[in-house]
């Protein structure tokens, strides 16, 4: 729900939309903080936004009925774009 909740909603629910957007941003910031173990601050911000975007896209695709196989293919492609942080 954090990834897909209230993406499109009635204006009467603006407070909920804002809360979920803030939670998504908090998750991204936490991820960025954790990535600082391996990469520079600017790279951590960039990677965290990339990862959060992939996760949100995967959640929407899954909700729309995308197969596990197709979702895994997206994950595999995304992982190719991220350097191996374990060896960095």
N, C-alpha and C positions, 0 to 999 in steps of 0.2 A: 504494500500500500504506500510505503514511503516513496517508492519510485514512480508510481503511476497515479496515486490518489489525487484527486481534485485538479488534474491538469486542465480540464475544461469544466467549468461550472457556472452556475448562475451567480450574478453579482451579489446576491444576498449571502453568499458563502465566502466572501472575500477574506474574512478572518481565518477560516480554515485553510484557504489557499495559501495565505501568507505563512501560517504556522507550518504547513508541510514544506513550503519552499525554504523556510528557515531550518527545518530539520535536515533537508537534503544538503543545504550548505554546511551545516554543522558536521554532517557525515563526511563531506568532501574535505573540510578543514582538518578533521581528525585523521583522515587518510593521508593528507598532505604532511601533517606532523609526523606520522609514523614513517613516511618515506624519507624523511630527513636523515634517517640512519644511513642511507645509501647514496643520496643525491643532494645536489645543491638546493637551496630554498626555492629558486625560480623553477628548477626542474621538478621539484616536489609538487608545486602548485599546478604546473602543466600536466604532469602525470596523473595527479589526483582528479583533475577535471576530465581527462581522457577516460580514466577508469570509471568514474561516476557516470559519464555519458554512455559508455558501453553498457554498464549495468542497467541504466534506465531504458536504453533501447532494447536490451534483452528482455527486460520485464514486460515491455509493451508487446514485443514480438511473441513472447510466451502467452500473454493474455489473449492475443489474437489467434492462437492456435498453432504457432510455428512448432515444428517437430523438434524433439530433443537433439536429433542428429543435426538439423540445420542450426540450432542454437550453439551446439558444440563447435560447428564449423566457424561460426562468428567468433567464439572464444579463442579458437586456435589462431585465427587471423589477428585478433587483438593482441594475443601473447607474442606474436612475431614482431609487433610494433614496439614492444616494451623490452628494454635491455634486460639481460639476466642480472637482476639486482643481487643475487646471491654471490656472484663473482665480481661484482663492481667494487 
